[in-house]
Amino acid sequence: MTDQGRRKLGALVGVCLAGGLLPGITLGAAGADVAFSLAVAFIAVALITQIVHIGPSARVGAAPLAAFAAAGVLQDSLIWWLLSWLGGTLGAELRVEGFGTIVLAGLITRVSILAVSLLAPSGSTEERAAD
């Protein structure tokens, strides 16, 4: 799996976890509304994190990794804030209420992206040999 594929999978996991775990995120009443709200949130997170990639291109120490993680949480929190503002106008039943919910959703999303990026196997044997 490529690095972009791992980030997209992490974004999908993070959006689903945040949407399912946080009480301040309302996805809709019926199954189709929930699926559409999750799809809108996933597309927004995946698209923006692909355009504005925040993360190291190689192995780094703990201090730079912490700085990348903080910047990533900020980026994902801003995406969730955008979703809280645009959720109803896009035709989705997506509602995000409260600053704490936005920050926690950003944290869950970024941790999921980092976890999948680190734990998912890479597709090529050349990448595995480099690790």
N, CA, C and O atoms as a GROMACS GRO file, in nm:
protein
  524
    1MET      N    1   0.085  -0.117   0.000
    1MET     CA    2   0.000   0.000   0.000
    1MET      C    3   0.090   0.124   0.000
    1MET      O    4   0.190   0.128   0.071
    2THR      N    5   0.054   0.221  -0.077
    2THR     CA    6   0.133   0.343  -0.086
    2THR      C    7   0.108   0.431   0.036
    2THR      O    8   0.016   0.409   0.114
    3ASP      N    9   0.193   0.532   0.050
    3ASP     CA   10   0.179   0.626   0.161
    3ASP      C   11   0.046   0.700   0.153
    3ASP      O   12  -0.019   0.722   0.255
    4GLN      N   13   0.006   0.739   0.032
    4GLN     CA   14  -0.123   0.807   0.016
    4GLN      C   15  -0.239   0.715   0.052
    4GLN      O   16  -0.336   0.758   0.113
    5GLY      N   17  -0.228   0.589   0.014
    5GLY     CA   18  -0.332   0.492   0.047
    5GLY      C   19  -0.344   0.471   0.198
    5GLY      O   20  -0.455   0.461   0.251
    6ARG      N   21  -0.230   0.466   0.266
    6ARG     CA   22  -0.233   0.452   0.412
    6ARG      C   23  -0.294   0.575   0.477
    6ARG      O   24  -0.369   0.563   0.575
    7ARG      N   25  -0.264   0.695   0.425
    7ARG     CA   26  -0.324   0.817   0.482
    7ARG      C   27  -0.474   0.819   0.459
    7ARG      O   28  -0.550   0.859   0.548
    8LYS      N   29  -0.518   0.776   0.341
    8LYS     CA   30  -0.662   0.773   0.314
    8LYS      C   31  -0.733   0.672   0.403
    8LYS      O   32  -0.841   0.700   0.455
    9LEU      N   33  -0.673   0.555   0.421
    9LEU     CA   34  -0.732   0.454   0.509
    9LEU      C   35  -0.737   0.505   0.652
    9LEU      O   36  -0.837   0.485   0.722
   10GLY      N   37  -0.631   0.571   0.697
   10GLY     CA   38  -0.630   0.630   0.831
   10GLY      C   39  -0.736   0.738   0.846
   10GLY      O   40  -0.798   0.750   0.951
   11ALA      N   41  -0.756   0.818   0.741
   11ALA     CA   42  -0.860   0.922   0.744
   11ALA      C   43  -0.998   0.858   0.755
   11ALA      O   44  -1.084   0.906   0.829
   12LEU      N   45  -1.021   0.749   0.681
   12LEU     CA   46  -1.150   0.680   0.687
   12LEU      C   47  -1.175   0.624   0.827
   12LEU      O   48  -1.284   0.640   0.882
   13VAL      N   49  -1.074   0.560   0.883
   13VAL     CA   50  -1.087   0.505   1.019
   13VAL      C   51  -1.112   0.617   1.119
   13VAL      O   52  -1.198   0.606   1.205
   14GLY      N   53  -1.036   0.726   1.108
   14GLY     CA   54  -1.050   0.838   1.200
   14GLY      C   55  -1.186   0.905   1.194
   14GLY      O   56  -1.245   0.938   1.297
   15VAL      N   57  -1.236   0.926   1.072
   15VAL     CA   58  -1.368   0.988   1.056
   15VAL      C   59  -1.477   0.898   1.114
   15VAL      O   60  -1.568   0.946   1.181
   16CYS      N   61  -1.468   0.768   1.087
   16CYS     CA   62  -1.568   0.676   1.140
   16CYS      C   63  -1.562   0.669   1.293
   16CYS      O   64  -1.666   0.667   1.359
   17LEU      N   65  -1.441   0.664   1.349
   17LEU     CA   66  -1.429   0.662   1.495
   17LEU      C   67  -1.481   0.790   1.559
   17LEU      O   68  -1.556   0.786   1.656
   18ALA      N   69  -1.441   0.904   1.504
   18ALA     CA   70  -1.487   1.032   1.560
   18ALA      C   71  -1.638   1.045   1.548
   18ALA      O   72  -1.704   1.089   1.642
   19GLY      N   73  -1.692   1.007   1.434
   19GLY     CA   74  -1.836   1.016   1.415
   19GLY      C   75  -1.915   0.922   1.505
   19GLY      O   76  -2.026   0.954   1.547
   20GLY      N   77  -1.856   0.807   1.534
   20GLY     CA   78  -1.926   0.710   1.617
   20GLY      C   79  -1.906   0.730   1.766
   20GLY      O   80  -1.994   0.696   1.845
   21LEU      N   81  -1.792   0.785   1.807
   21LEU     CA   82  -1.760   0.794   1.950
   21LEU      C   83  -1.798   0.926   2.015
   21LEU      O   84  -1.834   0.929   2.132
   22LEU      N   85  -1.790   1.035   1.941
   22LEU     CA   86  -1.810   1.167   2.002
   22LEU      C   87  -1.957   1.206   2.002
   22LEU      O   88  -2.021   1.208   1.897
   23PRO      N   89  -2.011   1.239   2.120
   23PRO     CA   90  -2.154   1.274   2.126
   23PRO      C   91  -2.187   1.408   2.061
   23PRO      O   92  -2.304   1.433   2.032
   24GLY      N   93  -2.090   1.494   2.036
   24GLY     CA   94  -2.116   1.623   1.974
   24GLY      C   95  -2.125   1.618   1.823
   24GLY      O   96  -2.151   1.720   1.759
   25ILE      N   97  -2.103   1.500   1.764
   25ILE     CA   98  -2.113   1.485   1.619
   25ILE      C   99  -2.241   1.408   1.588
   25ILE      O  100  -2.258   1.294   1.630
   26THR      N  101  -2.330   1.473   1.513
   26THR     CA  102  -2.455   1.412   1.471
   26THR      C  103  -2.446   1.383   1.323
   26THR      O  104  -2.418   1.472   1.243
   27LEU      N  105  -2.469   1.257   1.285
   27LEU     CA  106  -2.453   1.216   1.146
   27LEU      C  107  -2.585   1.202   1.071
   27LEU      O  108  -2.583   1.194   0.948
   28GLY      N  109  -2.695   1.200   1.138
   28GLY     CA  110  -2.824   1.183   1.074
   28GLY      C  111  -2.904   1.076   1.146
   28GLY      O  112  -2.854   1.010   1.237
   29ALA      N  113  -3.030   1.060   1.103
   29ALA     CA  114  -3.119   0.968   1.172
   29ALA      C  115  -3.119   0.828   1.110
   29ALA      O  116  -3.117   0.728   1.182
   30ALA      N  117  -3.121   0.822   0.979
   30ALA     CA  118  -3.134   0.693   0.910
   30ALA      C  119  -2.998   0.646   0.858
   30ALA      O  120  -2.901   0.721   0.862
   31GLY      N  121  -2.993   0.523   0.811
   31GLY     CA  122  -2.869   0.464   0.762
   31GLY      C  123  -2.810   0.538   0.644
   31GLY      O  124  -2.688   0.557   0.637
   32ALA      N  125  -2.893   0.580   0.551
   32ALA     CA  126  -2.843   0.651   0.433
   32ALA      C  127  -2.788   0.789   0.471
   32ALA      O  128  -2.687   0.833   0.416
   33ASP      N  129  -2.854   0.856   0.564
   33ASP     CA  130  -2.806   0.987   0.610
   33ASP      C  131  -2.671   0.974   0.680
   33ASP      O  132  -2.583   1.057   0.660
   34VAL      N  133  -2.657   0.872   0.761
   34VAL     CA  134  -2.530   0.849   0.832
   34VAL      C  135  -2.419   0.820   0.732
   34VAL      O  136  -2.310   0.875   0.743
   35ALA      N  137  -2.447   0.733   0.636
   35ALA     CA  138  -2.346   0.697   0.536
   35ALA      C  139  -2.306   0.818   0.452
   35ALA      O  140  -2.188   0.837   0.423
   36PHE      N  141  -2.403   0.901   0.414
   36PHE     CA  142  -2.371   1.020   0.334
   36PHE      C  143  -2.291   1.121   0.416
   36PHE      O  144  -2.198   1.182   0.364
   37SER      N  145  -2.327   1.138   0.543
   37SER     CA  146  -2.252   1.231   0.629
   37SER      C  147  -2.109   1.183   0.648
   37SER      O  148  -2.016   1.264   0.644
   38LEU      N  149  -2.090   1.053   0.670
   38LEU     CA  150  -1.955   0.998   0.683
   38LEU      C  151  -1.876   1.014   0.553
   38LEU      O  152  -1.757   1.043   0.555
   39ALA      N  153  -1.945   0.994   0.439
   39ALA     CA  154  -1.877   1.008   0.310
   39ALA      C  155  -1.832   1.152   0.288
   39ALA      O  156  -1.721   1.175   0.240
   40VAL      N  157  -1.917   1.249   0.321
   40VAL     CA  158  -1.880   1.390   0.306
   40VAL      C  159  -1.761   1.424   0.396
   40VAL      O  160  -1.668   1.491   0.352
   41ALA      N  161  -1.765   1.376   0.521
   41ALA     CA  162  -1.655   1.404   0.613
   41ALA      C  163  -1.526   1.337   0.565
   41ALA      O  164  -1.419   1.398   0.570
   42PHE      N  165  -1.535   1.212   0.519
   42PHE     CA  166  -1.416   1.141   0.471
   42PHE      C  167  -1.357   1.210   0.349
   42PHE      O  168  -1.235   1.226   0.341
   43ILE      N  169  -1.440   1.249   0.254
   43ILE     CA  170  -1.390   1.315   0.133
   43ILE      C  171  -1.319   1.445   0.168
   43ILE      O  172  -1.213   1.475   0.114
   44ALA      N  173  -1.377   1.521   0.260
   44ALA     CA  174  -1.314   1.648   0.300
   44ALA      C  175  -1.180   1.623   0.368
   44ALA      O  176  -1.081   1.688   0.334
   45VAL      N  177  -1.176   1.530   0.463
   45VAL     CA  178  -1.052   1.502   0.535
   45VAL      C  179  -0.947   1.444   0.441
   45VAL      O  180  -0.832   1.488   0.442
   46ALA      N  181  -0.986   1.346   0.360
   46ALA     CA  182  -0.889   1.282   0.270
   46ALA      C  183  -0.837   1.380   0.167
   46ALA      O  184  -0.717   1.382   0.139
   47LEU      N  185  -0.924   1.461   0.110
   47LEU     CA  186  -0.882   1.556   0.006
   47LEU      C  187  -0.787   1.662   0.062
   47LEU      O  188  -0.682   1.689   0.004
   48ILE      N  189  -0.823   1.720   0.174
   48ILE     CA  190  -0.740   1.828   0.229
   48ILE      C  191  -0.608   1.774   0.283
   48ILE      O  192  -0.504   1.839   0.269
   49THR      N  193  -0.609   1.654   0.345
   49THR     CA  194  -0.483   1.600   0.394
   49THR      C  195  -0.393   1.553   0.280
   49THR      O  196  -0.272   1.543   0.299
   50GLN      N  197  -0.449   1.523   0.163
   50GLN     CA  198  -0.366   1.489   0.048
   50GLN      C  199  -0.306   1.615  -0.016
   50GLN      O  200  -0.192   1.614  -0.062
   51ILE      N  201  -0.383   1.722  -0.018
   51ILE     CA  202  -0.335   1.847  -0.077
   51ILE      C  203  -0.231   1.913   0.014
   51ILE      O  204  -0.125   1.955  -0.032
   52VAL      N  205  -0.262   1.921   0.144
   52VAL     CA  206  -0.172   1.982   0.241
   52VAL      C  207  -0.119   1.870   0.330
   52VAL      O  208  -0.175   1.842   0.436
   53HIS      N  209  -0.011   1.809   0.287
   53HIS     CA  210   0.046   1.696   0.362
   53HIS      C  211   0.135   1.749   0.473
   53HIS      O  212   0.232   1.820   0.448
   54ILE      N  213   0.100   1.712   0.597
   54ILE     CA  214   0.180   1.749   0.712
   54ILE      C  215   0.237   1.621   0.770
   54ILE      O  216   0.164   1.538   0.825
   55GLY      N  217   0.366   1.605   0.757
   55GLY     CA  218   0.431   1.487   0.810
   55GLY      C  219   0.572   1.475   0.755
   55GLY      O  220   0.606   1.538   0.656
   56PRO      N  221   0.652   1.394   0.821
   56PRO     CA  222   0.790   1.378   0.776
   56PRO      C  223   0.799   1.293   0.650
   56PRO      O  224   0.714   1.207   0.626
   57SER      N  225   0.902   1.319   0.570
   57SER     CA  226   0.923   1.238   0.450
   57SER      C  227   1.021   1.125   0.478
   57SER      O  228   1.040   1.038   0.394
   58ALA      N  229   1.083   1.126   0.594
   58ALA     CA  230   1.175   1.020   0.635
   58ALA      C  231   1.165   1.007   0.787
   58ALA      O  232   1.091   1.081   0.852
   59ARG      N  233   1.239   0.916   0.842
   59ARG     CA  234   1.238   0.899   0.988
   59ARG      C  235   1.300   1.022   1.055
   59ARG      O  236   1.404   1.072   1.012
   60VAL      N  237   1.232   1.068   1.160
   60VAL     CA  238   1.279   1.186   1.233
   60VAL      C  239   1.280   1.155   1.382
   60VAL      O  240   1.227   1.053   1.426
   61GLY      N  241   1.340   1.244   1.458
   61GLY     CA  242   1.346   1.229   1.603
   61GLY      C  243   1.212   1.260   1.669
   61GLY      O  244   1.114   1.290   1.602
   62ALA      N  245   1.212   1.252   1.800
   62ALA     CA  246   1.089   1.270   1.876
   62ALA      C  247   1.038   1.414   1.872
   62ALA      O  248   0.917   1.436   1.859
   63ALA      N  249   1.127   1.512   1.882
   63ALA     CA  250   1.083   1.652   1.882
   63ALA      C  251   1.020   1.694   1.750
   63ALA      O  252   0.912   1.752   1.751
   64PRO      N  253   1.083   1.665   1.634
   64PRO     CA  254   1.016   1.700   1.508
   64PRO      C  255   0.887   1.621   1.487
   64PRO      O  256   0.790   1.673   1.431
   65LEU      N  257   0.884   1.495   1.532
   65LEU     CA  258   0.763   1.415   1.518
   65LEU      C  259   0.649   1.474   1.600
   65LEU      O  260   0.534   1.475   1.556
   66ALA      N  261   0.679   1.524   1.720
   66ALA     CA  262   0.578   1.588   1.802
   66ALA      C  263   0.527   1.717   1.737
   66ALA      O  264   0.408   1.748   1.745
   67ALA      N  265   0.616   1.791   1.674
   67ALA     CA  266   0.574   1.913   1.604
   67ALA      C  267   0.484   1.879   1.485
   67ALA      O  268   0.384   1.947   1.462
   68PHE      N  269   0.520   1.774   1.410
   68PHE     CA  270   0.434   1.731   1.298
   68PHE      C  271   0.299   1.684   1.349
   68PHE      O  272   0.196   1.712   1.288
   69ALA      N  273   0.298   1.612   1.461
   69ALA     CA  274   0.172   1.563   1.517
   69ALA      C  275   0.083   1.679   1.561
   69ALA      O  276  -0.037   1.679   1.536
   70ALA      N  277   0.142   1.779   1.627
   70ALA     CA  278   0.064   1.896   1.671
   70ALA      C  279   0.008   1.972   1.551
   70ALA      O  280  -0.107   2.015   1.553
   71ALA      N  281   0.090   1.989   1.448
   71ALA     CA  282   0.042   2.058   1.328
   71ALA      C  283  -0.068   1.976   1.259
   71ALA      O  284  -0.162   2.033   1.205
   72GLY      N  285  -0.055   1.844   1.261
   72GLY     CA  286  -0.158   1.758   1.202
   72GLY      C  287  -0.289   1.763   1.278
   72GLY      O  288  -0.396   1.766   1.217
   73VAL      N  289  -0.282   1.766   1.411
   73VAL     CA  290  -0.404   1.778   1.491
   73VAL      C  291  -0.470   1.912   1.464
   73VAL      O  292  -0.592   1.920   1.452
   74LEU      N  293  -0.391   2.017   1.453
   74LEU     CA  294  -0.446   2.149   1.420
   74LEU      C  295  -0.514   2.147   1.283
   74LEU      O  296  -0.624   2.199   1.266
   75GLN      N  297  -0.447   2.086   1.184
   75GLN     CA  298  -0.504   2.076   1.050
   75GLN      C  299  -0.637   1.999   1.052
   75GLN      O  300  -0.736   2.045   0.995
   76ASP      N  301  -0.639   1.884   1.118
   76ASP     CA  302  -0.761   1.803   1.121
   76ASP      C  303  -0.871   1.871   1.201
   76ASP      O  304  -0.989   1.856   1.168
   77SER      N  305  -0.835   1.945   1.306
   77SER     CA  306  -0.935   2.021   1.381
   77SER      C  307  -0.996   2.130   1.294
   77SER      O  308  -1.117   2.155   1.300
   78LEU      N  309  -0.913   2.196   1.215
   78LEU     CA  310  -0.965   2.298   1.124
   78LEU      C  311  -1.057   2.237   1.018
   78LEU      O  312  -1.155   2.300   0.977
   79ILE      N  313  -1.025   2.116   0.972
   79ILE     CA  314  -1.112   2.048   0.876
   79ILE      C  315  -1.247   2.016   0.941
   79ILE      O  316  -1.351   2.037   0.879
   80TRP      N  317  -1.246   1.967   1.065
   80TRP     CA  318  -1.371   1.939   1.134
   80TRP      C  319  -1.450   2.068   1.161
   80TRP      O  320  -1.573   2.067   1.160
   81TRP      N  321  -1.379   2.178   1.185
   81TRP     CA  322  -1.447   2.306   1.203
   81TRP      C  323  -1.513   2.347   1.072
   81TRP      O  324  -1.627   2.395   1.072
   82LEU      N  325  -1.443   2.328   0.961
   82LEU     CA  326  -1.502   2.354   0.830
   82LEU      C  327  -1.625   2.267   0.807
   82LEU      O  328  -1.727   2.314   0.755
   83LEU      N  329  -1.616   2.140   0.846
   83LEU     CA  330  -1.731   2.050   0.831
   83LEU      C  331  -1.848   2.093   0.918
   83LEU      O  332  -1.963   2.078   0.878
   84SER      N  333  -1.820   2.146   1.037
   84SER     CA  334  -1.928   2.192   1.123
   84SER      C  335  -2.000   2.311   1.061
   84SER      O  336  -2.120   2.332   1.083
   85TRP      N  337  -1.927   2.388   0.984
   85TRP     CA  338  -1.985   2.504   0.919
   85TRP      C  339  -2.057   2.466   0.789
   85TRP      O  340  -2.163   2.520   0.758
   86LEU      N  341  -1.999   2.373   0.712
   86LEU     CA  342  -2.055   2.337   0.582
   86LEU      C  343  -2.146   2.215   0.584
   86LEU      O  344  -2.212   2.187   0.484
   87GLY      N  345  -2.152   2.141   0.695
   87GLY     CA  346  -2.224   2.015   0.699
   87GLY      C  347  -2.366   2.024   0.648
   87GLY      O  348  -2.407   1.942   0.566
   88GLY      N  349  -2.442   2.118   0.695
   88GLY     CA  350  -2.580   2.131   0.653
   88GLY      C  351  -2.597   2.186   0.513
   88GLY      O  352  -2.696   2.154   0.446
   89THR      N  353  -2.504   2.266   0.467
   89THR     CA  354  -2.518   2.326   0.334
   89THR      C  355  -2.483   2.228   0.222
   89THR      O  356  -2.520   2.250   0.107
   90LEU      N  357  -2.412   2.120   0.254
   90LEU     CA  358  -2.375   2.022   0.153
   90LEU      C  359  -2.482   1.915   0.134
   90LEU      O  360  -2.462   1.822   0.055
   91GLY      N  361  -2.593   1.926   0.203
   91GLY     CA  362  -2.699   1.828   0.192
   91GLY      C  363  -2.686   1.713   0.289
   91GLY      O  364  -2.770   1.624   0.291
   92ALA      N  365  -2.582   1.714   0.368
   92ALA     CA  366  -2.563   1.608   0.467
   92ALA      C  367  -2.627   1.650   0.599
   92ALA      O  368  -2.645   1.769   0.626
   93GLU      N  369  -2.660   1.552   0.679
   93GLU     CA  370  -2.715   1.579   0.812
   93GLU      C  371  -2.604   1.591   0.915
   93GLU      O  372  -2.627   1.569   1.034
   94LEU      N  373  -2.485   1.626   0.872
   94LEU     CA  374  -2.368   1.632   0.959
   94LEU      C  375  -2.371   1.759   1.043
   94LEU      O  376  -2.379   1.870   0.991
   95ARG      N  377  -2.364   1.740   1.175
   95ARG     CA  378  -2.359   1.852   1.269
   95ARG      C  379  -2.244   1.825   1.368
   95ARG      O  380  -2.234   1.717   1.424
   96VAL      N  381  -2.160   1.924   1.387
   96VAL     CA  382  -2.052   1.915   1.484
   96VAL      C  383  -2.070   2.032   1.581
   96VAL      O  384  -2.064   2.148   1.540
   97GLU      N  385  -2.091   2.000   1.707
   97GLU     CA  386  -2.122   2.103   1.805
   97GLU      C  387  -2.012   2.112   1.911
   97GLU      O  388  -1.977   2.012   1.974
   98GLY      N  389  -1.960   2.230   1.929
   98GLY     CA  390  -1.866   2.256   2.037
   98GLY      C  391  -1.720   2.250   1.995
   98GLY      O  392  -1.679   2.168   1.913
   99PHE      N  393  -1.644   2.340   2.056
   99PHE     CA  394  -1.501   2.348   2.026
   99PHE      C  395  -1.427   2.223   2.073
   99PHE      O  396  -1.337   2.175   2.004
  100GLY      N  397  -1.465   2.171   2.188
  100GLY     CA  398  -1.402   2.050   2.239
  100GLY      C  399  -1.424   1.930   2.148
  100GLY      O  400  -1.333   1.850   2.128
  101THR      N  401  -1.543   1.920   2.094
  101THR     CA  402  -1.572   1.811   2.000
  101THR      C  403  -1.487   1.824   1.875
  101THR      O  404  -1.438   1.724   1.823
  102ILE      N  405  -1.469   1.946   1.827
  102ILE     CA  406  -1.388   1.970   1.707
  102ILE      C  407  -1.243   1.929   1.732
  102ILE      O  408  -1.182   1.862   1.649
  103VAL      N  409  -1.188   1.968   1.847
  103VAL     CA  410  -1.049   1.934   1.879
  103VAL      C  411  -1.033   1.784   1.900
  103VAL      O  412  -0.936   1.726   1.852
  104LEU      N  413  -1.126   1.721   1.970
  104LEU     CA  414  -1.118   1.576   1.991
  104LEU      C  415  -1.133   1.500   1.859
  104LEU      O  416  -1.066   1.399   1.838
  105ALA      N  417  -1.220   1.547   1.770
  105ALA     CA  418  -1.234   1.483   1.640
  105ALA      C  419  -1.105   1.496   1.560
  105ALA      O  420  -1.064   1.401   1.493
  106GLY      N  421  -1.041   1.612   1.566
  106GLY     CA  422  -0.912   1.630   1.500
  106GLY      C  423  -0.805   1.540   1.558
  106GLY      O  424  -0.724   1.484   1.484
  107LEU      N  425  -0.805   1.525   1.690
  107LEU     CA  426  -0.708   1.438   1.756
  107LEU      C  427  -0.730   1.292   1.717
  107LEU      O  428  -0.634   1.221   1.684
  108ILE      N  429  -0.854   1.246   1.721
  108ILE     CA  430  -0.885   1.108   1.683
  108ILE      C  431  -0.847   1.083   1.538
  108ILE      O  432  -0.790   0.979   1.505
  109THR      N  433  -0.879   1.176   1.450
  109THR     CA  434  -0.848   1.160   1.309
  109THR      C  435  -0.698   1.153   1.286
  109THR      O  436  -0.651   1.067   1.212
  110ARG      N  437  -0.620   1.243   1.349
  110ARG     CA  438  -0.475   1.244   1.328
  110ARG      C  439  -0.408   1.120   1.387
  110ARG      O  440  -0.317   1.065   1.326
  111VAL      N  441  -0.452   1.076   1.504
  111VAL     CA  442  -0.396   0.955   1.563
  111VAL      C  443  -0.424   0.834   1.474
  111VAL      O  444  -0.339   0.747   1.458
  112SER      N  445  -0.543   0.830   1.416
  112SER     CA  446  -0.577   0.720   1.325
  112SER      C  447  -0.491   0.723   1.199
  112SER      O  448  -0.445   0.619   1.153
  113ILE      N  449  -0.470   0.842   1.144
  113ILE     CA  450  -0.386   0.854   1.025
  113ILE      C  451  -0.244   0.810   1.055
  113ILE      O  452  -0.183   0.736   0.977
  114LEU      N  453  -0.189   0.854   1.169
  114LEU     CA  454  -0.053   0.816   1.206
  114LEU      C  455  -0.043   0.667   1.236
  114LEU      O  456   0.054   0.602   1.198
  115ALA      N  457  -0.143   0.611   1.304
  115ALA     CA  458  -0.139   0.469   1.339
  115ALA      C  459  -0.145   0.382   1.214
  115ALA      O  460  -0.068   0.286   1.202
  116VAL      N  461  -0.234   0.413   1.123
  116VAL     CA  462  -0.243   0.333   1.000
  116VAL      C  463  -0.119   0.352   0.915
  116VAL      O  464  -0.072   0.257   0.853
  117SER      N  465  -0.064   0.473   0.912
  117SER     CA  466   0.058   0.497   0.835
  117SER      C  467   0.175   0.417   0.889
  117SER      O  468   0.260   0.371   0.812
  118LEU      N  469   0.180   0.399   1.020
  118LEU     CA  470   0.291   0.324   1.080
  118LEU      C  471   0.268   0.174   1.081
  118LEU      O  472   0.364   0.097   1.072
  119LEU      N  473   0.143   0.130   1.093
  119LEU     CA  474   0.114  -0.012   1.111
  119LEU      C  475   0.080  -0.087   0.983
  119LEU      O  476   0.104  -0.207   0.974
  120ALA      N  477   0.024  -0.018   0.885
  120ALA     CA  478  -0.014  -0.087   0.761
  120ALA      C  479   0.111  -0.123   0.682
  120ALA      O  480   0.205  -0.044   0.675
  121PRO      N  481   0.111  -0.242   0.622
  121PRO     CA  482   0.229  -0.283   0.546
  121PRO      C  483   0.242  -0.202   0.417
  121PRO      O  484   0.143  -0.163   0.356
  122SER      N  485   0.366  -0.180   0.377
  122SER     CA  486   0.389  -0.111   0.250
  122SER      C  487   0.377  -0.214   0.139
  122SER      O  488   0.391  -0.334   0.162
  123GLY      N  489   0.351  -0.166   0.019
  123GLY     CA  490   0.325  -0.255  -0.093
  123GLY      C  491   0.448  -0.314  -0.158
  123GLY      O  492   0.442  -0.425  -0.210
  124SER      N  493   0.559  -0.245  -0.158
  124SER     CA  494   0.675  -0.293  -0.231
  124SER      C  495   0.778  -0.352  -0.136
  124SER      O  496   0.787  -0.311  -0.020
  125THR      N  497   0.856  -0.447  -0.186
  125THR     CA  498   0.960  -0.507  -0.104
  125THR      C  499   1.076  -0.411  -0.088
  125THR      O  500   1.151  -0.422   0.009
  126GLU      N  501   1.093  -0.315  -0.180
  126GLU     CA  502   1.200  -0.215  -0.168
  126GLU      C  503   1.176  -0.125  -0.049
  126GLU      O  504   1.270  -0.091   0.022
  127GLU      N  505   1.048  -0.085  -0.027
  127GLU     CA  506   1.017  -0.001   0.087
  127GLU      C  507   1.038  -0.079   0.217
  127GLU      O  508   1.086  -0.022   0.315
  128ARG      N  509   1.005  -0.208   0.220
  128ARG     CA  510   1.024  -0.289   0.340
  128ARG      C  511   1.171  -0.306   0.372
  128ARG      O  512   1.210  -0.306   0.489
  129ALA      N  513   1.254  -0.320   0.268
  129ALA     CA  514   1.397  -0.337   0.290
  129ALA      C  515   1.460  -0.209   0.345
  129ALA      O  516   1.556  -0.215   0.422
  130ALA      N  517   1.405  -0.093   0.306
  130ALA     CA  518   1.458   0.036   0.353
  130ALA      C  519   1.427   0.057   0.501
  130ALA      O  520   1.502   0.124   0.572
  131ASP      N  521   1.316   0.000   0.549
  131ASP     CA  522   1.280   0.016   0.691
  131ASP      C  523   1.370  -0.068   0.772
  131ASP      O  524   1.358  -0.070   0.895
   0.00000   0.00000   0.00000
